[in-house]
Amino acid sequence: MNVEDLRNELVRRDVDPSRYSLKGGTPDDGFALKRQGAGWIVYYSERGGRYGVERFTTEHAACRYLLNRLMGTHVDLDETAAPGTGP
């Protein structure tokens, strides 16, 4: 999963765009994904602060983590399945 895949999945699941940013920054009361150096970070932003910063070495891991946080559960996407044929 990359950022574009994540964006498409969030749209498909009708997740309110005000709850996240896929370009970093400090969304008000939302999660953010940001490329940082050779890795990626995901954090919660509130009142201009960053909280619960998680660091990842791959874009895939960061995107999956953010999807899970936004869905409030573990989302198991079978990336080998064709659309509409997963579990």
Secondary structure, DSSP 4 states (H G I P E B T S, - for coil): --HHHHHHHHHHTT--GGGEESS-S--TTEEEEEEETTEEEEEEEETTEEEEEEEESSHHHHHHHHHHHHHTS-----TTSPTT---
